[in-house]
């Protein structure tokens, strides 16, 4: 049996080069001007192992917004604060076969968000975060994550301004429908909070440190909540491609349109990648190609 600890620098370099070739097939998102500034060729990886060993390579100084990767951690935060029964009264845990910002999916589900990893679910959960307003909610979430994981995340105000400038009509329509069906208490605060938490930013190392809190037992977190988040990521974390990658890779993963990707190897470590070129679903091409070869060569799948 192989494992994450067995990874050598030679293997890493070869697999990174492979992934970078595939990354060229991806497109950097252009609807948010600040995200459009990224180069498709950028690639960074940071791996944290149980022994304390870390492996880092590529454009590791790049700072990027977590975007949808934050959804896994806002779910964890709410599970810790309110418990699973309450949280899953607000959102479901069913995989979605529609795009992450689909209003049609929400309407067909009669306004109940299908899972926390798509926009309808994440906007609903943003409405429930502790704090009086969007600024306080974002600050509290960010502080909690930094204390828990030892990372240095912060709200990127320039990115937030860019997101606000390119007002998402899809998210507005989703929020309107959620409010109509009674899932949101405060529509404006929910949307503002959602936009802000998506602009929480850091480096690939910060993302790997976040991954560690899901990979290992932690006296500060309930084990059950870690397991729940990993399970939801496995079935919903890569949008409508989640099932395909559960078969091909077999790890809990979460992606974001900012190019971030976190993959959890329970009990062994966390793999964080930054690769801004996306496929047509919104997943980072190079990052997924890298994690796939890593999982296959090192036999990392949680399914044995």
NUROBA-735030 format. One record per residue (C-alpha): x, y, z; residue number from 0. Coordinates in Angstrom, 3 decimals. Each point is the difference from the previous one (the first is absolute). Layout:
BEGIN
{pake {X; Y; Z}; NUM}
...
This chain:
BEGIN
{pake {0.000; 0.000; 0.000}; 0}
{pake {1.110; 3.505; -0.749}; 1}
{pake {-1.114; 3.205; 1.704}; 2}
{pake {0.453; 3.728; 0.145}; 3}
{pake {3.143; -0.280; 2.173}; 4}
{pake {1.689; -2.043; -2.752}; 5}
{pake {-0.141; 2.835; -2.527}; 6}
{pake {3.438; 0.965; -1.295}; 7}
{pake {1.021; 3.354; -1.486}; 8}
{pake {0.885; -1.711; -3.296}; 9}
{pake {-3.502; -1.470; -0.304}; 10}
{pake {-1.570; 3.297; 1.028}; 11}
{pake {1.875; 1.964; -2.683}; 12}
{pake {-0.919; -2.500; -2.715}; 13}
{pake {-3.696; 0.053; 0.970}; 14}
{pake {-0.074; 3.799; 0.274}; 15}
{pake {1.432; 0.282; -3.536}; 16}
{pake {-2.687; -2.407; -1.243}; 17}
{pake {-2.726; 2.018; 1.739}; 18}
{pake {1.304; 3.292; -1.407}; 19}
{pake {-0.300; -1.365; -3.534}; 20}
{pake {-3.631; -0.945; 0.667}; 21}
{pake {-0.645; 3.363; 1.709}; 22}
{pake {0.373; 1.671; -3.394}; 23}
{pake {-3.429; -1.415; -0.914}; 24}
{pake {-1.602; 2.128; 2.736}; 25}
{pake {-1.294; 3.565; -0.216}; 26}
{pake {0.498; 2.684; 2.623}; 27}
{pake {-3.386; 1.387; 0.998}; 28}
{pake {-0.577; 3.415; -1.572}; 29}
{pake {-3.318; 1.149; 1.414}; 30}
{pake {1.710; 1.357; 3.142}; 31}
{pake {2.710; 2.454; -1.166}; 32}
{pake {2.301; -0.602; 2.969}; 33}
{pake {-0.056; -3.796; -0.565}; 34}
{pake {0.646; 0.516; -3.721}; 35}
{pake {3.460; 1.390; 0.843}; 36}
{pake {1.307; -3.484; 0.858}; 37}
{pake {2.251; -1.806; -2.485}; 38}
{pake {-1.253; -3.426; -1.181}; 39}
{pake {3.560; -1.344; 0.376}; 40}
{pake {0.174; 0.686; 3.765}; 41}
{pake {0.174; -3.183; 2.061}; 42}
{pake {0.753; -0.534; 3.678}; 43}
{pake {-0.245; -2.963; 2.340}; 44}
{pake {0.473; -0.355; 3.748}; 45}
{pake {-0.335; -3.356; 1.751}; 46}
{pake {-0.180; -0.503; 3.784}; 47}
{pake {0.677; -3.501; 1.355}; 48}
{pake {-0.785; -1.469; 3.412}; 49}
{pake {3.702; -0.212; 0.966}; 50}
{pake {0.297; 3.759; -0.423}; 51}
{pake {1.740; -0.409; -3.361}; 52}
{pake {-1.064; 2.638; -2.528}; 53}
{pake {0.634; 0.117; -3.720}; 54}
{pake {-0.405; 3.229; -1.918}; 55}
{pake {0.538; 0.824; -3.643}; 56}
{pake {-0.803; 2.559; -2.680}; 57}
{pake {-1.534; 3.467; 0.208}; 58}
{pake {-0.506; -0.253; 3.758}; 59}
{pake {0.171; 3.777; 0.578}; 60}
{pake {-3.219; 0.524; -1.999}; 61}
{pake {-2.907; 1.274; 2.084}; 62}
{pake {-3.461; -1.036; -1.163}; 63}
{pake {-3.571; 0.140; 1.342}; 64}
{pake {-1.368; -3.278; 1.350}; 65}
{pake {-3.329; 0.626; -1.772}; 66}
{pake {-2.043; -3.222; 0.278}; 67}
{pake {2.694; -1.837; 1.996}; 68}
{pake {-1.218; 2.043; 2.991}; 69}
{pake {-3.349; -1.841; -0.200}; 70}
{pake {1.495; -3.110; 1.613}; 71}
{pake {1.316; 2.056; 2.913}; 72}
{pake {-3.096; 2.136; 0.558}; 73}
{pake {-1.870; -3.337; 0.199}; 74}
{pake {2.503; -1.262; 2.596}; 75}
{pake {-0.329; 3.255; 1.983}; 76}
{pake {-3.802; -0.228; 0.071}; 77}
{pake {0.058; -3.698; 0.944}; 78}
{pake {2.249; 0.901; 2.941}; 79}
{pake {-2.279; 2.874; 1.022}; 80}
{pake {-3.455; -1.508; -0.546}; 81}
{pake {0.317; -3.775; -0.537}; 82}
{pake {-0.867; -2.188; -2.971}; 83}
{pake {-3.736; -0.251; 0.653}; 84}
{pake {-0.456; 3.773; -0.164}; 85}
{pake {2.344; 0.545; -2.965}; 86}
{pake {-1.633; -2.714; -2.086}; 87}
{pake {-3.370; 1.523; 0.764}; 88}
{pake {1.257; 2.942; -2.072}; 89}
{pake {1.665; -1.892; -2.889}; 90}
{pake {-0.002; -3.514; -1.441}; 91}
{pake {2.882; -2.355; -0.850}; 92}
{pake {-1.082; -1.220; -3.432}; 93}
{pake {2.418; 0.228; -2.938}; 94}
{pake {-1.020; 2.413; -2.749}; 95}
{pake {0.122; -0.733; -3.716}; 96}
{pake {-0.514; 3.678; -0.898}; 97}
{pake {2.565; 2.852; -0.045}; 98}
{pake {0.976; 1.485; 3.379}; 99}
{pake {-2.038; 3.174; -0.602}; 100}
{pake {-3.130; -1.660; -1.374}; 101}
{pake {-3.319; 1.632; 0.864}; 102}
{pake {-1.910; -2.766; -1.853}; 103}
{pake {1.385; -2.618; 2.423}; 104}
{pake {-1.165; 2.064; 2.972}; 105}
{pake {-3.468; 0.534; -1.478}; 106}
{pake {-0.406; -3.717; -0.755}; 107}
{pake {1.024; -0.701; 3.621}; 108}
{pake {-2.696; 2.489; 1.150}; 109}
{pake {2.540; 2.404; 1.468}; 110}
{pake {1.873; -2.467; 2.215}; 111}
{pake {3.730; 0.258; -0.759}; 112}
{pake {1.242; -3.365; -1.189}; 113}
{pake {3.386; 0.125; 1.762}; 114}
{pake {2.382; 2.498; 1.684}; 115}
{pake {2.594; -0.119; -2.816}; 116}
{pake {-2.118; 1.731; -2.661}; 117}
{pake {-0.949; 3.680; 0.100}; 118}
{pake {-3.578; -0.419; 1.269}; 119}
{pake {1.212; -2.022; 2.984}; 120}
{pake {2.967; 2.256; 0.707}; 121}
{pake {-2.124; 3.178; -0.165}; 122}
{pake {-2.491; -1.605; 2.417}; 123}
{pake {2.819; -0.878; 2.408}; 124}
{pake {1.522; 3.491; -0.350}; 125}
{pake {-3.331; 1.259; 1.375}; 126}
{pake {0.506; -2.131; 3.129}; 127}
{pake {3.635; 0.887; 0.840}; 128}
{pake {0.490; 1.527; 3.456}; 129}
{pake {0.369; 3.806; -0.028}; 130}
{pake {-2.170; 3.101; -0.392}; 131}
{pake {0.927; 0.897; -3.562}; 132}
{pake {2.043; -1.267; -2.955}; 133}
{pake {3.219; 1.671; 1.165}; 134}
{pake {-0.170; -1.501; 3.491}; 135}
{pake {-1.016; -3.450; -1.310}; 136}
{pake {2.924; -0.091; -2.418}; 137}
{pake {2.448; 1.194; 2.647}; 138}
{pake {-1.174; -2.598; 2.546}; 139}
{pake {0.224; -2.851; -2.532}; 140}
{pake {3.438; 1.144; -1.154}; 141}
{pake {1.313; 0.329; 3.579}; 142}
{pake {-1.381; -3.422; 0.953}; 143}
{pake {1.719; -1.672; -2.968}; 144}
{pake {3.325; 1.785; 0.594}; 145}
{pake {0.012; -0.989; 3.689}; 146}
{pake {-1.043; -3.571; -0.695}; 147}
{pake {2.326; -0.666; -2.953}; 148}
{pake {2.890; 2.386; 0.667}; 149}
{pake {-0.439; 1.619; -3.410}; 150}
{pake {-0.011; 3.662; -1.023}; 151}
{pake {-3.182; 0.523; -1.956}; 152}
{pake {-1.436; 3.478; -0.457}; 153}
{pake {-2.801; 1.752; -1.880}; 154}
{pake {1.322; 1.327; -3.326}; 155}
{pake {-1.837; 3.333; -0.316}; 156}
{pake {1.144; 0.549; -3.616}; 157}
{pake {-1.396; -3.393; -1.029}; 158}
{pake {-3.241; 0.747; 1.878}; 159}
{pake {-0.383; 3.328; -1.834}; 160}
{pake {0.494; -1.862; -3.301}; 161}
{pake {-2.632; -2.606; 0.957}; 162}
{pake {-2.480; 2.733; 0.972}; 163}
{pake {0.673; 1.867; -3.245}; 164}
{pake {-0.930; -3.067; -2.065}; 165}
{pake {-3.278; -0.510; 1.843}; 166}
{pake {-1.098; -3.634; -0.420}; 167}
{pake {-3.578; -0.073; -1.297}; 168}
{pake {-0.048; -3.799; 0.491}; 169}
{pake {0.814; 0.328; 3.722}; 170}
{pake {-2.512; 2.845; 0.375}; 171}
{pake {-2.726; -2.165; -1.579}; 172}
{pake {0.933; -2.938; 2.248}; 173}
{pake {-0.113; 2.233; 3.108}; 174}
{pake {-3.373; 1.478; -1.047}; 175}
{pake {-1.465; -3.485; -0.347}; 176}
{pake {1.513; -1.160; 3.296}; 177}
{pake {-1.564; 3.013; 1.725}; 178}
{pake {-3.387; -0.694; -1.620}; 179}
{pake {0.062; -3.612; 1.209}; 180}
{pake {0.991; 1.011; 3.534}; 181}
{pake {3.611; -1.255; -0.013}; 182}
{pake {1.590; 3.432; 0.528}; 183}
{pake {-0.629; 2.343; 2.906}; 184}
{pake {1.831; 2.944; -1.541}; 185}
{pake {0.573; -0.123; -3.753}; 186}
{pake {2.444; 2.947; -0.250}; 187}
{pake {2.118; -1.100; 2.961}; 188}
{pake {0.092; -3.591; -1.286}; 189}
{pake {1.221; 1.051; -3.459}; 190}
{pake {2.511; 2.488; 1.366}; 191}
{pake {1.349; -2.576; 2.454}; 192}
{pake {0.253; -2.582; -2.783}; 193}
{pake {1.958; 2.414; -2.220}; 194}
{pake {2.330; 0.917; 2.850}; 195}
{pake {0.816; -3.525; 1.193}; 196}
{pake {0.743; -1.034; -3.607}; 197}
{pake {2.643; 2.775; -0.075}; 198}
{pake {1.838; -1.366; 3.049}; 199}
{pake {3.450; -0.490; -1.498}; 200}
{pake {3.403; -1.520; 0.630}; 201}
{pake {2.809; -2.061; -1.478}; 202}
{pake {0.015; -3.683; -0.870}; 203}
{pake {1.685; -0.727; 3.354}; 204}
{pake {-2.928; 1.606; 1.853}; 205}
{pake {-2.371; -2.259; -1.918}; 206}
{pake {2.057; -3.092; 0.904}; 207}
{pake {-0.088; 0.996; 3.683}; 208}
{pake {-3.790; 0.264; -0.249}; 209}
{pake {-0.035; -3.475; -1.526}; 210}
{pake {1.931; -1.385; 2.967}; 211}
{pake {-2.886; 0.766; 2.358}; 212}
{pake {-2.169; -2.323; -2.105}; 213}
{pake {2.699; -2.672; -0.389}; 214}
{pake {0.880; -0.637; 3.654}; 215}
{pake {-1.617; -0.374; 3.400}; 216}
{pake {-0.039; 3.345; 1.754}; 217}
{pake {-0.967; 0.569; 3.638}; 218}
{pake {-1.590; 3.317; -1.035}; 219}
{pake {-2.419; -1.603; -2.475}; 220}
{pake {-2.645; -2.698; 0.312}; 221}
{pake {1.134; -3.044; -2.031}; 222}
{pake {-3.542; -0.502; -1.251}; 223}
{pake {-0.017; 3.472; -1.595}; 224}
{pake {3.292; -0.643; -1.783}; 225}
{pake {-1.406; -3.238; -1.373}; 226}
{pake {-3.183; 1.742; -1.164}; 227}
{pake {1.922; 2.717; -1.869}; 228}
{pake {2.293; -2.570; -1.660}; 229}
{pake {-3.021; -2.076; -1.042}; 230}
{pake {-1.857; 3.014; -1.436}; 231}
{pake {3.162; 1.020; -1.890}; 232}
{pake {0.298; -3.526; -1.435}; 233}
{pake {-3.495; 0.077; -1.483}; 234}
{pake {-0.451; 3.733; -0.734}; 235}
{pake {3.369; 1.786; 0.112}; 236}
{pake {0.709; 0.076; -3.744}; 237}
{pake {-3.549; 0.952; -1.066}; 238}
{pake {-1.612; -2.269; -2.597}; 239}
{pake {3.370; -1.746; -0.640}; 240}
{pake {0.203; -1.186; 3.640}; 241}
{pake {-1.089; -3.600; -0.635}; 242}
{pake {2.408; -0.402; -2.924}; 243}
{pake {2.950; 1.167; 2.108}; 244}
{pake {-1.075; -2.074; 3.008}; 245}
{pake {0.518; -3.015; -2.273}; 246}
{pake {3.196; 1.252; -1.680}; 247}
{pake {1.717; 1.542; 3.051}; 248}
{pake {-1.892; -1.116; 3.109}; 249}
{pake {0.822; 2.932; 2.293}; 250}
{pake {-2.163; 2.694; 1.627}; 251}
{pake {0.698; 3.116; -2.094}; 252}
{pake {-1.239; 3.566; -0.364}; 253}
{pake {0.720; 2.404; -2.821}; 254}
{pake {-0.513; 3.714; -0.563}; 255}
{pake {-0.138; 2.187; -3.107}; 256}
{pake {3.003; 1.917; 1.350}; 257}
{pake {2.099; -3.066; -0.909}; 258}
{pake {0.312; -1.488; 3.478}; 259}
{pake {-0.484; -3.706; 0.685}; 260}
{pake {0.282; -1.913; 3.256}; 261}
{pake {0.166; -3.804; 0.159}; 262}
{pake {-0.152; -1.839; 3.325}; 263}
{pake {1.770; -3.302; 0.643}; 264}
{pake {-1.607; -0.929; 3.341}; 265}
{pake {2.603; -0.979; 2.585}; 266}
{pake {2.862; 0.758; -2.407}; 267}
{pake {-0.092; 3.653; -1.003}; 268}
{pake {-1.303; 2.722; -2.272}; 269}
{pake {0.864; 0.986; -3.560}; 270}
{pake {-0.635; 3.619; -1.018}; 271}
{pake {0.409; 1.256; -3.547}; 272}
{pake {-0.359; 3.288; -1.803}; 273}
{pake {-0.665; -0.154; -3.732}; 274}
{pake {-2.181; 2.814; -1.387}; 275}
{pake {-0.899; -1.601; -3.356}; 276}
{pake {-3.469; -1.560; 0.375}; 277}
{pake {-2.009; -2.596; -1.909}; 278}
{pake {-3.537; 0.746; -1.207}; 279}
{pake {-1.484; -1.117; 3.351}; 280}
{pake {2.179; 2.364; 2.036}; 281}
{pake {2.641; -2.400; 1.333}; 282}
{pake {3.762; 0.748; -0.320}; 283}
{pake {1.382; -2.233; -2.762}; 284}
{pake {3.669; -0.177; 1.036}; 285}
{pake {-0.772; -0.503; 3.683}; 286}
{pake {-2.363; -2.895; -0.645}; 287}
{pake {2.418; -1.614; -2.472}; 288}
{pake {2.747; 0.208; 2.648}; 289}
{pake {-2.117; -1.423; 2.835}; 290}
{pake {-1.235; -2.781; -2.278}; 291}
{pake {3.499; -1.240; -0.876}; 292}
{pake {1.057; 0.351; 3.655}; 293}
{pake {-2.997; -1.997; 1.237}; 294}
{pake {0.530; -2.763; -2.556}; 295}
{pake {3.793; -0.312; 0.321}; 296}
{pake {0.043; 0.202; 3.809}; 297}
{pake {-3.231; -2.008; 0.439}; 298}
{pake {-1.688; 2.701; 2.058}; 299}
{pake {-3.691; -0.724; -0.720}; 300}
{pake {-2.080; -0.205; 3.176}; 301}
{pake {-1.833; -2.911; -1.611}; 302}
{pake {2.989; -2.311; 0.407}; 303}
